[in-house]
Structure formats: C-alpha cells, structure tokens
Amino acid sequence: MRLYGHTLRIQKHIKPTKKSIVAGLLSIAGITIGSAIYAAGFNIFILPNHIAPGGFIGIAVILQHYFPLLQIGIMIIIMNVPLLIIGLKRLGWHFLFGTIVGTLLSSVFIDLFAPYLPQLQTDAILAAIYGGFLMGAGIGIIFRSFGSTGGSDLLGQIIYDFTGLPFGQSMMLIDIAVIILAGVVFRNINISLYSIIAELISNKTIDIVQSGLTFSKAVYIITQKPAKIKEVILNEIKRGVTEITAMGGYTGEIKKMLLIVVPHTQVSKIKKVVREADPESFVIIAELSEVIGSGFKSIKERI
C-alpha cells in the first residue's frame, strides 16, 4: 500500500513526564488497534482473492505464490529489517520508533490472525473495495497514532535520502512495479486491475481517517466593496472574515480580498451576498481537506 504517515517521535535527552508517558502509551494503543484492523482486512479479503496491493505486502503475496509455506508477516518483517537498519543509522531511533512498532505489530497480526479469520473468496471487485477500505482504515489509525507500517514508504524515504528522487515519485514507481508484477506472476491482468482498486480505496480511506470527512469551503472574494460584504457575513451569516490587501498583477490596482471558511451549506448564501453587494467581484471557492479551529473542529481533538 502507498503509505505516507508520520512516525512516533521520542525526544532525546528529555526526561519523560507523566503526560509524555501517557501520550506514548496512547500512541502504541492506537498503532495496535490500527494494525489489527489492517491485518483483518488483508486476511479476510485481500489474500484469499490473490489481490497484491503495492508495497512490501504485495511482494509478500507474490512470494507466497511460489513458496506457500512462507508466512506473509514474517516475509514483511524480513524485507523491512535492512531498511530499518539503514533508517536507524541515517534517521535515528527517535524518528523510527513508531515505524518499528507499526511494522512489527501489523506483520505479527497478519500471521497471528490468519488461522482464525474467515477467508472470503468472493467477487474480486468487492474484495478489493472492502479489503482496501479496512486496510486503509487501519493504516489511517496507525498514522494518526504517529506510527507507520514501514514498507515502501520507508524505502521511498531512504531512496530520497540517497538520491534526491522525490518521495512521491519513488513511492509511485515501487507500487506500480509491484502491481504489474502481480499480474504477470498470476498470469491475470485482472489481478493488477483489482489491486489498483484496492490501492486507491485504501489511500482515500487513509485520508478520511486522518483528516475526517469535511464539507467545508474556502471562499476568496476580491472586491472593491469589502465593507458591505463583510458586514453581512459577520452579522447575518455569523462567520468570521479575514481581510487581506491584494494587488492586481497586471493593473497594479489595490483591492481588498476577503477570506471566509464556511460549511458547504452556506456557500450559496455567501454567493448571494456577493452578487447583491458587488456583482463585479472576483470569487474563488476552494475545497478544503480539513479545518481546525474556532467554529469547526477543536484543535485539541485533531492535533
């Protein structure tokens, strides 16, 4: 899977406090829960339907096709060991602690759960959808707990460290290579197509788990009549407004730009206010992945 989370950081030379110990334990608990969900999704849907998502877990699925006695989790740990050693030397223990915990727990759970969970050999598209969703949910929880499952994200970081190749490009190349190889090994192009579906759903689920479902919009209004628009938004729509001085790149004319963040349900009201106050305004409406702060999500809740 395409993994791009955070790592649990243990600060050097700082005496642990009760607060830091509790935070560390909560992070480990979150990594444990996420690893369990990740392993369950893989064992129930992905493995029995021969879906090989990108990353090391996809490589392990391919290897097990040739060596059935090898366990998936053990192979993942073995593949991660040299990367973790390199990572420890270059990045340090404090940076990789969450990755080590997440890699070990997710890999162990895959093998531990295998004999006890049902393996549903169902329609491959359904398996890709539900398997990708569960694995993405698990990885998202791990990331929110400042952990990682190692694999291609760690390899991508090391490749970047050595070569300067952008992280996203190296991740994409690794995942594409694994997915194509799966189709060749299983002699079925559909395997690669199903794996892409699982990959995409997993990545989207990771985003949702990390950022939550948000339906907020950022509205930028460049206007020569900011006072009237601002008054209505503040007093009637009851939303905050940030006023920014802007200058036209071509004309050099100074104007005011208003920035308003609103739920999607209030976008029509904002457009109505602008249309009535200054029809010549220039309005930009942008989708937001997450909004943290007063009137939206609590900072304590999300950070």
Summary of the structure (lengths in Angstrom):
residues: 303
radius of gyration: 23.9
end to end distance: 24.7
largest distance: 72.9
contacts: 1026
relative contact order: 0.14
helix: 62%
strand: 11%
